[in-house]
Amino acid sequence: MNHEKLRVAILIVSDTANKDPSTDKAGPLLTKAFAEDGDDQWIVSAQQIVPDDVLAIQRQVTGWCDGSDYINLVITTGGTGFTGKDHTPEAISPLIHRHASGLVPVAGVRNKTIIITLPGSPKGAKENLLSVLKQLPHACRQAAGEDSRAAHAGGVEALEKAAGTGKAMPSISQSHKHVYVQRHSHHHGGHTIPRAHTTPSGRPMSNDPSSGPAQRHRESPYPMKSVNEALRLILDNTPSPKPIRFPVNGTLVGHVLAEDVRADEPVPAFRASIVDGYAVVVGEGLPSSKGIFPVVSVSHASPGEIPPLEAGQLARITTGAPLPPGATSVAMLEDTQVLTRTEDGREEKGVEILTDAIKPGENVREIGSDVQAGETILKKGEEITATGGELGLLASVGKTDVLVYQTPVVGVLSTGDEIIQHDRPGPVRYGEVRDTNRPTIMAAVKGWGYEVVDLGIAKDKQTSLEQSLRSGMRSASIIITTGGVSMGELDLLKPTIERSLGGTIHFGRVAMKPGKPTTFATVPFKSNTGADETRLIFSLPGNPASAIVTSHLFVRPALRAMSGLGKVGMERVVVMLEHDVKLDSERSEYHRVVVSAGRDGVLKAVSTGGQRSSRVGSLRSANGLLCLPAREGKVGKGEKVEALLMGKVVGF
């Protein structure tokens, strides 16, 4: 059978070669191997050098594999070792749609392209390529969609002859520390064919977008979860908070302490006056405080040396100023009168104290009376708030930095071909929808106190979604998407997460109204420092009411858990209904309401109106969600039900 030559692309992954291409030795050696040992079946149509960076590797490989002008075989060389900077397996693995089993770091098929990773050593790369080169033409043509039965018409012997193999076929090279492609047999021969992993038992799988709409699920493969089950899965799979050292300044607000904080110094650090008046020396065996005394010094609330004070002398003193050495008490200004002044009349010379009731320590703030050195002033788990005095307390004891938990960064992505920027000038065209979800959710996240990154709008194409999500995972630890999670042929988020990103979907449906298609997933991620991390993806329904309700119910608890807060759920209160509310017999409902406080102190709830999930107006002024059970009938006016607070109570 005559075939056109197969196209191969070689990707060299090397920081060194990226800076100086002349240092690359593996690329030319592999090109020569295809020319001399490839039986004239190959043409090297592309060769590229990229740094050992996950995103750079993925961009190049997807560019070769996706689209109609695809490459038949992509070979990567380099970045497959065990150092922190070797990222090729982590970059390639999530791109694979069908994996080849074995000890390889990564080998498999993406769309119609076979991808194989080889070591960076030129000798190791060539030996591993030659060990499978004879089988690759047949595998590439099968991946491209060639009729397998026609190719097998000559039987096993014909295949072996065409491939130049047989019983004497040598095993894969073991000269390098990795084994990169493992041949495996199946019922019609011993040739190498990348095959899919068996679907793990009990784990549902999303649609395969390449199969077309006729093959998509007619019912969701994801089991329905209760809201409580969904929350448990979220918290079980949310990464633990990360402690970091953070400076004590205004940006500390919103962080949670990761350790107890002890005072390094006492407050006050000196004996200080708590009133304006005169420092005196009183006590047992000393003259009465009542009488006329000379004013010998002045102590203001400012640093500096103060001369000692002796019995029978006064020192004028202001609130907060340090007592002179020897002083025991402070006479209030109201208990004194000036008798004599200096010649210019500006200063006091003699002052009379009108009472003999002044005791030692009176009107004095002793050293450490507010905070003692070594005292625990704040405890692990406490939040630094803008309304509390935590920041001032830290500053008062001289703390310059503290150990807190890192606050997560949130990326927000809208999806859909129909979605346009909300502020695009001019009227919407037929079928277009202005993006309300992204600005609404971003505002909510900022209001919760978290940094938010705008990830824009992704089109209903798997490559667009994949690229947007991968880019988002570089800048955010939690990604919120809206749209693309239902059962339509263009609802591609679930398959993109599972098949392209290698993620795990922990739930894909929740028994609630609104928000049934809500999806939560985790994706393994390799940071640029080489650290293994986990990214959370919340794929929320596209209808505005569903998106905002589920972001409060599910995303905010995860954010609070990653921030180190002990209490992660929404605030629950009991409210009295101002009117009847109809119930849903199948799903528990989270009904948008305005919660206000009456003069009698009772919290009352009024519906925002029609609760259709697409109705943006149902969010207006809403500060609470009624927790309504799934049952027939209604909840009547005057009855009390639980509500979750999304914002401040009206009237408080």
Secondary structure in CASP SS format (residue, H / E / C, confidence):
PFRMAT SS
TARGET T0000
AUTHOR 0000-0000-0000
METHOD secondary structure of the structure
MODEL  1
M C 1.00
N C 1.00
H C 1.00
E C 1.00
K C 1.00
L E 1.00
R E 1.00
V E 1.00
A E 1.00
I E 1.00
L E 1.00
I E 1.00
V E 1.00
S C 1.00
D H 1.00
T H 1.00
A H 1.00
N H 1.00
K H 1.00
D C 1.00
P H 1.00
S H 1.00
T H 1.00
D C 1.00
K C 1.00
A H 1.00
G H 1.00
P H 1.00
L H 1.00
L H 1.00
T H 1.00
K H 1.00
A H 1.00
F H 1.00
A H 1.00
E H 1.00
D H 1.00
G C 1.00
D C 1.00
D C 1.00
Q C 1.00
W E 1.00
I E 1.00
V E 1.00
S E 1.00
A E 1.00
Q E 1.00
Q E 1.00
I E 1.00
V E 1.00
P C 1.00
D C 1.00
D C 1.00
V H 1.00
L H 1.00
A H 1.00
I H 1.00
Q H 1.00
R H 1.00
Q H 1.00
V H 1.00
T H 1.00
G H 1.00
W H 1.00
C H 1.00
D C 1.00
G C 1.00
S C 1.00
D C 1.00
Y C 1.00
I C 1.00
N C 1.00
L E 1.00
V E 1.00
I E 1.00
T E 1.00
T E 1.00
G C 1.00
G C 1.00
T C 1.00
G C 1.00
F C 1.00
T C 1.00
G C 1.00
K C 1.00
D C 1.00
H C 1.00
T H 1.00
P H 1.00
E H 1.00
A H 1.00
I H 1.00
S H 1.00
P H 1.00
L H 1.00
I C 1.00
H C 1.00
R E 1.00
H E 1.00
A C 1.00
S C 1.00
G C 1.00
L C 1.00
V C 1.00
P C 1.00
V C 1.00
A E 1.00
G E 1.00
V E 1.00
R E 1.00
N C 1.00
K C 1.00
T E 1.00
I E 1.00
I E 1.00
I E 1.00
T E 1.00
L E 1.00
P C 1.00
G C 1.00
S C 1.00
P H 1.00
K H 1.00
G H 1.00
A H 1.00
K H 1.00
E H 1.00
N H 1.00
L H 1.00
L H 1.00
S H 1.00
V H 1.00
L C 1.00
K C 1.00
Q C 1.00
L H 1.00
P H 1.00
H H 1.00
A H 1.00
C H 1.00
R H 1.00
Q H 1.00
A H 1.00
A C 1.00
G C 1.00
E C 1.00
D C 1.00
S H 1.00
R H 1.00
A H 1.00
A H 1.00
H C 1.00
A C 1.00
G C 1.00
G H 1.00
V H 1.00
E H 1.00
A H 1.00
L H 1.00
E H 1.00
K H 1.00
A H 1.00
A H 1.00
G C 1.00
T C 1.00
G C 1.00
K C 1.00
A C 1.00
M C 1.00
P C 1.00
S C 1.00
I C 1.00
S C 1.00
Q C 1.00
S C 1.00
H C 1.00
K C 1.00
H C 1.00
V C 1.00
Y C 1.00
V C 1.00
Q C 1.00
R C 1.00
H C 1.00
S C 1.00
H E 1.00
H C 1.00
H C 1.00
G E 1.00
G C 1.00
H C 1.00
T C 1.00
I C 1.00
P C 1.00
R C 1.00
A C 1.00
H C 1.00
T C 1.00
T C 1.00
P C 1.00
S C 1.00
G C 1.00
R C 1.00
P C 1.00
M C 1.00
S C 1.00
N C 1.00
D C 1.00
P H 1.00
S H 1.00
S H 1.00
G C 1.00
P H 1.00
A H 1.00
Q H 1.00
R C 1.00
H C 1.00
R C 1.00
E C 1.00
S C 1.00
P C 1.00
Y C 1.00
P C 1.00
M C 1.00
K E 1.00
S C 1.00
V H 1.00
N H 1.00
E H 1.00
A H 1.00
L H 1.00
R H 1.00
L H 1.00
I H 1.00
L H 1.00
D H 1.00
N C 1.00
T C 1.00
P C 1.00
S C 1.00
P C 1.00
K C 1.00
P E 1.00
I E 1.00
R E 1.00
F E 1.00
P E 1.00
V C 1.00
N C 1.00
G H 1.00
T H 1.00
L H 1.00
V C 1.00
G C 1.00
H C 1.00
V E 1.00
L E 1.00
A C 1.00
E C 1.00
D C 1.00
V E 1.00
R E 1.00
A C 1.00
D C 1.00
E C 1.00
P C 1.00
V E 1.00
P C 1.00
A C 1.00
F C 1.00
R C 1.00
A E 1.00
S E 1.00
I C 1.00
V C 1.00
D C 1.00
G E 1.00
Y E 1.00
A E 1.00
V E 1.00
V C 1.00
V C 1.00
G C 1.00
E C 1.00
G C 1.00
L C 1.00
P C 1.00
S C 1.00
S C 1.00
K C 1.00
G E 1.00
I E 1.00
F E 1.00
P E 1.00
V E 1.00
V E 1.00
S E 1.00
V E 1.00
S E 1.00
H C 1.00
A C 1.00
S C 1.00
P C 1.00
G C 1.00
E C 1.00
I C 1.00
P C 1.00
P C 1.00
L C 1.00
E C 1.00
A C 1.00
G C 1.00
Q C 1.00
L E 1.00
A E 1.00
R E 1.00
I E 1.00
T C 1.00
T C 1.00
G C 1.00
A C 1.00
P E 1.00
L C 1.00
P C 1.00
P C 1.00
G C 1.00
A C 1.00
T C 1.00
S E 1.00
V E 1.00
A E 1.00
M E 1.00
L H 1.00
E H 1.00
D H 1.00
T E 1.00
Q E 1.00
V E 1.00
L E 1.00
T E 1.00
R E 1.00
T C 1.00
E C 1.00
D C 1.00
G C 1.00
R C 1.00
E C 1.00
E E 1.00
K E 1.00
G E 1.00
V E 1.00
E E 1.00
I E 1.00
L C 1.00
T C 1.00
D C 1.00
A C 1.00
I C 1.00
K C 1.00
P C 1.00
G C 1.00
E C 1.00
N C 1.00
V E 1.00
R E 1.00
E C 1.00
I C 1.00
G C 1.00
S C 1.00
D C 1.00
V E 1.00
Q C 1.00
A C 1.00
G C 1.00
E C 1.00
T E 1.00
I E 1.00
L E 1.00
K C 1.00
K C 1.00
G C 1.00
E C 1.00
E E 1.00
I C 1.00
T C 1.00
A C 1.00
T C 1.00
G C 1.00
G C 1.00
E H 1.00
L H 1.00
G H 1.00
L H 1.00
L H 1.00
A H 1.00
S H 1.00
V C 1.00
G C 1.00
K C 1.00
T C 1.00
D E 1.00
V E 1.00
L E 1.00
V E 1.00
Y E 1.00
Q C 1.00
T C 1.00
P C 1.00
V C 1.00
V E 1.00
G E 1.00
V E 1.00
L E 1.00
S E 1.00
T E 1.00
G C 1.00
D C 1.00
E C 1.00
I E 1.00
I E 1.00
Q C 1.00
H C 1.00
D C 1.00
R C 1.00
P C 1.00
G C 1.00
P C 1.00
V C 1.00
R C 1.00
Y C 1.00
G C 1.00
E C 1.00
V E 1.00
R E 1.00
D C 1.00
T C 1.00
N H 1.00
R H 1.00
P H 1.00
T H 1.00
I H 1.00
M H 1.00
A H 1.00
A H 1.00
V H 1.00
K H 1.00
G H 1.00
W C 1.00
G C 1.00
Y C 1.00
E C 1.00
V E 1.00
V E 1.00
D E 1.00
L E 1.00
G E 1.00
I E 1.00
A E 1.00
K C 1.00
D C 1.00
K C 1.00
Q H 1.00
T H 1.00
S H 1.00
L H 1.00
E H 1.00
Q H 1.00
S H 1.00
L H 1.00
R H 1.00
S H 1.00
G H 1.00
M H 1.00
R H 1.00
S H 1.00
A C 1.00
S C 1.00
I E 1.00
I E 1.00
I E 1.00
T E 1.00
T E 1.00
G C 1.00
G C 1.00
V C 1.00
S C 1.00
M C 1.00
G C 1.00
E C 1.00
L C 1.00
D C 1.00
L C 1.00
L H 1.00
K H 1.00
P H 1.00
T H 1.00
I H 1.00
E H 1.00
R H 1.00
S H 1.00
L C 1.00
G C 1.00
G C 1.00
T E 1.00
I E 1.00
H E 1.00
F E 1.00
G C 1.00
R C 1.00
V E 1.00
A C 1.00
M E 1.00
K E 1.00
P C 1.00
G C 1.00
K C 1.00
P C 1.00
T C 1.00
T E 1.00
F E 1.00
A E 1.00
T E 1.00
V E 1.00
P E 1.00
F E 1.00
K E 1.00
S C 1.00
N C 1.00
T C 1.00
G C 1.00
A C 1.00
D E 1.00
E E 1.00
T E 1.00
R E 1.00
L E 1.00
I E 1.00
F E 1.00
S E 1.00
L E 1.00
P C 1.00
G C 1.00
N C 1.00
P H 1.00
A H 1.00
S H 1.00
A H 1.00
I H 1.00
V H 1.00
T H 1.00
S H 1.00
H H 1.00
L H 1.00
F H 1.00
V H 1.00
R H 1.00
P H 1.00
A H 1.00
L H 1.00
R H 1.00
A H 1.00
M H 1.00
S C 1.00
G C 1.00
L C 1.00
G C 1.00
K C 1.00
V C 1.00
G C 1.00
M C 1.00
E E 1.00
R E 1.00
V E 1.00
V E 1.00
V E 1.00
M E 1.00
L E 1.00
E C 1.00
H C 1.00
D C 1.00
V E 1.00
K E 1.00
L C 1.00
D C 1.00
S C 1.00
E C 1.00
R C 1.00
S E 1.00
E E 1.00
Y E 1.00
H E 1.00
R E 1.00
V E 1.00
V E 1.00
V E 1.00
S E 1.00
A E 1.00
G C 1.00
R C 1.00
D C 1.00
G C 1.00
V C 1.00
L E 1.00
K E 1.00
A E 1.00
V E 1.00
S E 1.00
T C 1.00
G C 1.00
G C 1.00
Q C 1.00
R C 1.00
S C 1.00
S C 1.00
R C 1.00
V H 1.00
G H 1.00
S H 1.00
L H 1.00
R C 1.00
S C 1.00
A C 1.00
N C 1.00
G E 1.00
L E 1.00
L E 1.00
C E 1.00
L E 1.00
P C 1.00
A C 1.00
R C 1.00
E C 1.00
G C 1.00
K E 1.00
V E 1.00
G C 1.00
K C 1.00
G C 1.00
E C 1.00
K E 1.00
V E 1.00
E E 1.00
A E 1.00
L E 1.00
L E 1.00
M C 1.00
G C 1.00
K C 1.00
V C 1.00
V E 1.00
G C 1.00
F C 1.00
END
